[in-house]
C-alpha cells in the first residue's frame, strides 16, 4: 500500500514539472530568428529614398526635374521673319511741313546716309480745312497700305545720294500714334511714335512693293517730339513763294516820295498869288537875289 502511494506521488511530481517547463518556454523572450522574421525589412529590395510619405510630392509632380521653360515671346510680331531690325533714336528735328526724318542703326548698304521718313498728312481729307488729329492709325489698313493714298506713311531710304535712295522700303504693318499737335495748316507739328512697323522692299519713287521680294526691315519702336519747334523758325521749312518779305523800317526815311501822289499838281511858283501875299512874295524874291555875306 505504501509502495502504491509513493508511486502516485512520483507520477504526480513528474506531471507537475512537465507542466511548469512548458509554461516557462511560453514566457521566454523571442529568439533572434523569430525577431528577424517579424521586424527586419527585406534586404533584397532596398527602400527608395523618395518613397514613403516624404516622396509622395515628388512622384506626383512629373515636371519637378525639368528645367524652367523660356518666357513666351512677344506675339505682336515675329522676330524670326528674317527682317533686319533697326533702332531709331528719338527724332527732334523737323522736316518740310510735317515730314519727319530720322537716322537709324545699324547702317545698311554702304556708308552713305540711311533715313527713316514719316509723312503725316491731313487726317480729314474730305473737309476744307487741313486737320491733323491725335489718335492711333493702322499702317497696314486702308488707306495706308499704298503710297498713293496713305495719310500716315513710313518709309526707309537706304544709301541716299542726290535725293534718291539705292533701296527703298514701304510699310506693310504696324501702327502710328499721334499724341500731341501744334500749329495749324500744313505747318502743323506733332509728337508721337510708331510700333512694330514692318517695311517691305519697294520701287522708288512710286514705293510700289516689289513682287516676290523677301527683303524687309522691322522697326520695333521709334518716337518723335516736334511740337516745340512750331514757335521757332526752321531753316528746313521752305517759305511760301507767294509771300513777300516785310519792308525794312530803316529804309523808310530814305524812300522816294510817294509815287501815288497827284502828279498834276502845279508848282507853287506857277500859282498866281493873292494880292495880299504880293509883298511877301517880293520879299522872298529879294532874299533869293541877295548875295551871301562874305
KOLLOGU-684289 format. One record per atom (N, C-alpha, C): residue in one letter; x, y, z. Coordinates in steps of 0.2 Angstrom, whole numbers, plus 5000, padded with zeros to 4 digits. Example, Ala and Ser with C-alpha at 12.3 -4.5 7.8 and 13.67 -1.06 7.14 Angstrom:
// KOLLOGU-684289
a506649725039;a506249785039;a506649845039;s506449895035;s506849955036;s506450005039;
END
This chain:
// KOLLOGU-684289
x500449945000;x500050005000;x500450065000;x500950065004;x501450125004;x501850134997;x502050074994;x502350074988;x501850114983;x501250094983;x500750114978;x500650194979;x500650214985;x500550284987;x501150324984;x501750294986;x502450334984;x502450334976;x502250284973;x502250284965;x501750344963;x501250354966;x500750404964;x501050474965;x501450484970;x501750544972;x502250564966;x502650504965;x503150514960;x502850534953;x502350504951;x502050524944;x501750594944;x501450614950;x501150674951;x501750734950;x502350714953;x502850764953;x503050774946;x503150714942;x503350724935;x502850764931;x502250754932;x501750794928;x501750864930;x501950884936;x501950954939;x502550984935;x503150954935;x503750984932;x503650994925;x503350944922;x503250944914;x502851004913;x502251024917;x501851074916;x502251144917;x502651144922;x503051214923;x503551224918;x503851174915;x504351184910;x504051214904;x503451194902;x503051214896;x502851294897;x502651314903;x502451374904;x503051424904;x503651404906;x504251444906;x504451454899;x504451404894;x504551414887;x504151464884;x503551464886;x503051514883;x503251584885;x503451594891;x503651664894;x504251684892;x504751644889;x505451664887;x505351714881;x505851764881;x505851814875;x506051774869;x505851814863;x505851784857;x506651774855;x506751724851;x507451714849;x507651764843;x508251764841;x508451814836;x508151794829;x508051734828;x507751714822;x507051734821;x506751724827;x506051744827;x505951824826;x506451864829;x506451934828;x506551954821;x507051924818;x507251944811;x506651934806;x506251874808;x505751854803;x505151904804;x505151944809;x504551984811;x504652054809;x505252084811;x505352154811;x505852184806;x506352144804;x506852174799;x506552174792;x506652224788;x506452234781;x506752184777;x506552174771;x506852134766;x507452174763;x508052134764;x508652164762;x508752164755;x508452114751;x508552114744;x508252174740;x507752204743;x507452264740;x507552324744;x508052364743;x508152424747;x507652474746;x507452514751;x506952564751;x507152624747;x506752654743;x506852714739;x506852774743;x507352814742;x507452874747;x506852914746;x506552924740;x506052964738;x505352934740;x505352864742;x504752834743;x504452854750;x503852834752;x503652844758;x503252914758;x503052944764;x502653004764;x503053064762;x503753064763;x504053114760;x504153124753;x504153064749;x504253064742;x503653064738;x503053074741;x502453074738;x502353134733;x502653194736;x502553254732;x502953254725;x503653224726;x504053214720;x503753174715;x503453124717;x503153074712;x502553104709;x502153144712;x501553174709;x501753234704;x502353264704;x502553314700;x503053294695;x502753274689;x503253254684;x503753304681;x503553374682;x504053424679;x504553444684;x504553414690;x504953434695;x505753444693;x505953394689;x506653384687;x506753424681;x506253454678;x506353484671;x506653554672;x507053584667;x507253654668;x506653704667;x506753764669;x506253814669;x506153824661;x505553834659;x505453854652;x505553924650;x505753944644;x505854014642;x505254054642;x505254114644;x504654154643;x504354164636;x503754174635;x503454174629;x503654234625;x503854234619;x504054294615;x503454344614;x503554404613;x503054454611;x502754434604;x502054424604;x501754394599;x501554454594;x501654514596;x501454564591;x501854564584;x502454544584;x502754524578;x503254474579;x503354444573;x503854384573;x504554404572;x504954394577;x505654414577;x506054374572;x505754314570;x506154274566;x505854274559;x505554334557;x505354334550;x505854354545;x506554354547;x507054374543;x507154444541;x506754494544;x506854564543;x507454594547;x507754644545;x508354674548;x507954724553;x508154714559;x507854764565;x508354824566;x508054884565;x508454944566;x508254984572;x508655024575;x508555064581;x508555134579;x507955174580;x507955244578;x507955284585;x508455324586;x508455374592;x507855424591;x507655454597;x507155504597;x507255564592;x506755574587;x506855624582;x506655694585;x507055744584;x506955814587;x507055864582;x507155844576;x507255894570;x506755884565;x506355944564;x505855944559;x506055944552;x505655924547;x505755924540;x505255974537;x505155964531;x504756014527;x504055994529;x503656044531;x502956034534;x503055984540;x502555934539;x502655884545;x502955814542;x503455824538;x503955774536;x504455764542;x504555704544;x504955684550;x505455634547;x506155664548;x506655624546;x507155604551;x507355544552;x507755524557;x508255474555;x508855464558;x509355424556;x509255354561;x509655304559;x509555244562;x510155204562;x510255144566;x510755104566;x510455034566;x510854984564;x511454984560;x511455014553;x512055034551;x512055064544;x511855004539;x511455024534;x511354974529;x511654994522;x511854944518;x512154964512;x512854984513;x513155034510;x513755064511;x513755114516;x514255164516;x514255214522;x513955274520;x513455274515;x513155334514;x512555344519;x512155394518;x511555404523;x511055364522;x510755334528;x510155294528;x509655344533;x509055344530;x508555384533;x507855354534;x507555364540;x506855344541;x506455404539;x505955404535;x505455454533;x504755444535;x504455494539;x503755484541;x503355544538;x502855534535;x502455584532;x501755584536;x501555634539;x500855644542;x500455694539;x499955674535;x499555714531;x498855734534;x498455764531;x497855784533;x497455724535;x497255714541;x496855664544;x496055664542;x495855724539;x495155734537;x495255764530;x495455724525;x495555754518;x494855774515;x494355754517;x493655774514;x493455844517;x493755874521;x493555934524;x493955994521;x493756054521;x494056104518;x494656124522;x494756114528;x495256134532;x495756084533;x496456104534;x496956054534;x497056034542;x496855974544;x496755954551;x497255894552;x497555894557;x497955834559;x497755824567;x497455764568;x497155744575;x497555694578;x497555694585;x497855644589;x497455584588;x497855524589;x497555454588;x498055404586;x497855344586;x498255284583;x497955264577;x498455254572;x498255244565;x498555174563;x498255134559;x498455064557;x498855084550;x499455064550;x499855074544;x499755024539;x499454964540;x499354914535;x498654914533;x498254954535;x497554954533;x497355014528;x496855014525;x496655074520;x496555134524;x496855194522;x497155204515;x497955194515;x498155174521;x498955174522;x499355124519;x498955074516;x499355014513;x499655034506;x499555094503;x499855114497;x500155184498;x500655194494;x500955264495;x500555314492;x500155304487;x499755354483;x499255374488;x498955334493;x498355354497;x498555364504;x499155344506;x499255344513;x499255414516;x498955424522;x498955484526;x499455484532;x499655424534;x500155414539;x500655364535;x501255394533;x501655354529;x502355344532;x502655284532;x503355274535;x503755234529;x504355264528;x504755234523;x505455234526;x505855194523;x506555194524;x506955194518;x507455244518;x507855264512;x508555234514;x508855194510;x509555164511;x510055194506;x510555214508;x511155244504;x510855304500;x510655354503;x510355414500;x510955454497;x510855474490;x511355514487;x510955554482;x511155624482;x510755664477;x510055664477;x509755654483;x509055654484;x508655584482;x509055534481;x508755474479;x509155414483;x508755364485;x509055304489;x509255254484;x509755214486;x509855154482;x509355094483;x509055094489;x508555044491;x507955084494;x507355064493;x506855094496;x506355044500;x506055064505;x505655014509;x504955054511;x504455014510;x503755044512;x503355004517;x502955034521;x502655004527;x502154944524;x502054894528;x501554844527;x501154824533;x501454844539;x501054834545;x501354874551;x500954884556;x501254924562;x500654974563;x500855024568;x500455074570;x500855134571;x500455194570;x500755264571;x500255294576;x500555324581;x500155364586;x500355434587;x499855484586;x499955554587;x499755574594;x500255594598;x500055614605;x499955684606;x500255734602;x500155804603;x500155834596;x499855894595;x499855934589;x499856004591;x500356034587;x500456114587;x500456144581;x500256204580;x500256244574;x499656234570;x499656254564;x499056244560;x499156234553;x498756214549;x498856204542;x499456154540;x499756174535;x500256124533;x500956134537;x500956184541;x501456194546;x501356164553;x500856114553;x500756084559;x501356034561;x501456034567;x501955994570;x501655944575;x501955884576;x501655834581;x502155804585;x501955774590;x502355724594;x501955654594;x502355604594;x502055534593;x502555484592;x502355424590;x502855364590;x502555314585;x502955264583;x502755214579;x502955144582;x502555094581;x502755024585;x502654974580;x503154924580;x503054864577;x502954874569;x503354914566;x503254934559;x503654884555;x503354854550;x503654814545;x503654844539;x504254844535;x504354884529;x504654834524;x504354824518;x504554784513;x504854824507;x505354794504;x505754824498;x505254844493;x505354914491;x504854944486;x505254974480;x504954994475;x505255034470;x505255104471;x505755144469;x505755214470;x505655254463;x505255304463;x504955344468;x504255324470;x503955274466;x503255254467;x503155224474;x503655194477;x503655154483;x503155094482;x503055064476;x502655014475;x503054944477;x502754904481;x503054844483;x503354804478;x503954774478;x504254734473;x503954664474;x503654634468;x503354564469;x503854514471;x503754474475;x504154414477;x504754434481;x504854504483;x505454524486;x505354504494;x505954474496;x505954454503;x506254494508;x506654544505;x507054594510;x506554634514;x506654644520;x506154684524;x506554714530;x506254764533;x506554804539;x506054804544;x506254794550;x505754804556;x505954854561;x505554904563;x505654954567;x505154934574;x505454914579;x505054894585;x504754954588;x505155014588;x504855074591;x505255134589;x504955184588;x505355254587;x504855304588;x505055364591;x504655414593;x504955484591;x504555534591;x504755604589;x504455654593;x504755714594;x504455764598;x504655834594;x504155864591;x504255914586;x503755974588;x503355974592;x502856024594;x503256084596;x503756074600;x504156134602;x504456174597;x504556154591;x504856184585;x504356234582;x503756234584;x503256274580;x503456354581;x503656374587;x503756444588;x504356464586;x504856424584;x505456444581;x505556434574;x505856484570;x505956474563;x506356414562;x506256374557;x506556314555;x506856324548;x507556324547;x507856334541;x507656284536;x507456224538;x507256174533;x506556184530;x506156224533;x505556234531;x505556284525;x505356274519;x505356314513;x504856374514;x505056434513;x504556484513;x504056484508;x503456514509;x502956524504;x503156564498;x503056544492;x503356584486;x502856644485;x502256644488;x501856704487;x501956754492;x502256734497;x502356784502;x502956834500;x502856904503;x503356954502;x503656964508;x504356984507;x504757004513;x504457064516;x504557074523;x504257134526;x504757194525;x504457254524;x504957314522;x505357324528;x505957354526;x506457374531;x506257434534;x506157444541;x505957504544;x506457564543;x507157544543;x507657584542;x507757624536;x507457594531;x507457624524;x506857664522;x506457674527;x505857714526;x506057794525;x506557814529;x506657884529;x507057904523;x507357854519;x507757864513;x507357854507;x506757834508;x506257814502;x506057884498;x505957874492;x505757924487;x505057944489;x504858004487;x504158024488;x503657974486;x503057984489;x502557934487;x502357944479;x502557884476;x502357894468;x501657904467;x501257884472;x500457894470;x500257964471;x500658004473;x500458074474;x500258104468;x499758154468;x499558194462;x500058224458;x500258194452;x500758224448;x500558284444;x499858304444;x499658364440;x499658424444;x499858424451;x499858474455;x500458524452;x500258584451;x500658634449;x501158664454;x501758684452;x502258704457;x501958774460;x502158784466;x501958844470;x502058904466;x502658904463;x502858974459;x502458984453;x502058934451;x501658954445;x500958974447;x500758964453;x500158984456;x500159064457;x499659094454;x499559164455;x499459184462;x499859224465;x499759234472;x499159284473;x498859294479;x498359344480;x498759404481;x498359454481;x498559524481;x498859544488;x498559504493;x498859514500;x499559484501;x499659434497;x500359404498;x500859424493;x500759484489;x501259504484;x501859534488;x501759564493;x502359594497;x502759544500;x502459484502;x502859434505;x503259394499;x502959394493;x503259354488;x503859404485;x503759464485;x504359514483;x504859504488;x504659494495;x505159494500;x505659434499;x505259374497;x505559314496;x506059314490;x505859354485;x506259354479;x506859394480;x506759454484;x507359494485;x507859454490;x507559414494;x508059374498;x508459324494;x508159294489;x508459244484;x509059284480;x508859344478;x509359384474;x509959414478;x509859414484;x510459444488;x510959394489;x511659424489;x512259384489;x512359364496;x512659314497;x512859294504;x513359334507;x513359344513;x513859384517;x514559354516;x515059394515;x515659364514;x515959364521;
END
